[in-house]
Amino acid sequence: MKIVVLVKSVPDTESKIKIGADGTSIDPQGLKFIMNPYDEFAVEEGLRIKERLKDDTTVVAVSMGPERAVEVLRTALAMGADDAIHVSDPAFEGGDAQANARVLAEVIRPLSPDLILGGKQAIDYDAAQVCPAIAEYLGMPQALIVSELKISDDKKVATARRRVEGGDEMVEMTLPALVTCEKGLNEPRYASLPGIMKAKKKEIKKVGLADLPLKAESVGAAGSKTKVVKYHNLPERPPVKMIAGDAAAQAAELVRLLREEAKVI
Amino acid sequence: MQFPLTEEQRLIQTTAREFADNEIAPVADKHNREGVFPADLVKRMGQLGFLGMLVPETYGGNGIGNFGLVLALEEVNRACASTGVTMSVQNSLVCAPIVHFGSAALKKKYLPKLASGEFLGAYALSEPGSGSDAAGLVASAVKDGDSFVLNGTKNFITTGAEADVVIAMLRTDPSHKTRGITAFIVESGWEGFAVGKKEDKLGLRSSSTVQLVFEDMRVPAANILGEVGIGFKIAMHTLDGGRIGIAAQAVGIAQACLDASVKYAEEREAFDQQIGKFQAIQFKLANMATKIEASRLLVYNAARLKDAGQPHGKEAAMAKLFASEASNDAAREAVQIHGGAGYLEDFSVERYFRDARITEIYEGTSEIQRIVIARHVLKNLR
């Protein structure tokens, strides 16, 4: 099997996000970047399938983004991925989810993967659109937000458990297919030190616009139908008001405040 | 701290940090309170390669070297200094001398198992009657045919209760103080090897420190490290490297103190504001941060020199001296910032305060470090 895993470099969950001076970007100064946590589940799942099959299955990590994407790819290699592709070109800058999916689909198409794995969403913009759009461009079935995945012995069918409102849904798909990974699918491994040393020696392939059958006007900002107009900070949370008195007095005061101050009842 | 690390170094640091934060830190207080040796964690660290960082790939290690080692040690020690010292001893005091001085047969026999964590190791130099005066050791090894017969007691042996192999310095020639010492690799399963008293310590309570007793223990001559009579040289060379590890440990403890203090200063309120808004607290934090950064640079420099194969005895001693004192300053201030809460075992700073103390004592006291440094400075005075 050939498994493609999509990984993205995102700000660490503990980072304090600052809006850039232009109001339409995130200020990367002082931010620490990590592999998108949901993508870690995707890498782990790809590696587990490979280890289970014990055949010539390969896992290829693909990341689109600035130079810092290389570090995320290196992490995927250190965890055990066989190859890595860094998709980067000045022409790709400012692309929305659809434009980026268009690029990634063309990067992945010649690899003819049997399975594409990605995170259920990236924790930076939380759009959760790139993976499903890739499946659409490549004309393959998709199962999103998957917490359990089985590949049939003949490697032709994937069975996925999806988290849906109020329960789970079991989906069966013919491969090739795309799956996005949810927490609970597995416990991602740590990159081992020998893995890090091995990853250091591996080449990360660069792919740019010139390598793809795409025109400049269909990628990046030029190929995007959406545009970020402005980011806003979350409003400061108002202070908490403590209500004193016995239970009856507290209840009465609460009702009064909900009616007169909050005006919700 | 902003320091230009390579991609590989950043990955090593990140892996160590994640392992320390996710696996070690959550159980550190409990392990230390109960005095439990974290055998499972150490085993997993071995599987991830953290115990074979100075062992070449040909002998089952990853050959990352001292710089990568200090990056990882700082992270592990930030979570738990007991786990940190186990890791430091295995890498710097057990694997490193075998790599440097061991015969091909000894390397092949012991290094792969030590690097993977299948075997744990200890380093036995101190005795009831000799600590800083290491060459005053009296435990003896007497030649008898193709083997040596060992007798004596070793004191304060880290990981001694769990060790499968021990690098032990024994007196083979009573007529010469330093050149009468020989280093042996002994196995704890051999007849005549006994684990004595387990010490009840102020800190590092989830690392074992024991007395080892050798009683008519027969050791094949093939298990001599290097050759007869160079044991003291091996011991000193090994401690030069070990000191860098302990300095990294001190930085890790100090960083843990700062992290806890910053968090507390931002949360705790007194006189209607967060205590971090008081200059008295700010100055403490600024001093801690500055000493930590200086310590870390000394550690990085010593590790870098060692990896480059350059003399590093003075730099290692300086790093150990400065970092261990900075660590104790940081621990004292961390407790002070926490006030009464810092005196309770509910807060980890109480553990950091107890753990920091040993960094000024073991692998050469601060006084010994000053002597080492002074000898390097006073080159012409002998």
Interface residues (C-beta under 8 A of the other chain):
Chain A: I34 V70 E71 R74 T75 A78 Y190 A191 S192 L193 P194 G195 I196 M197 A199 K200
Chain B: E7 E8 R10 L11 I12 T14 T15 E18 F19 Q47 L48 G49 F50 G52 M53 E57 N62 G63 I64 G68
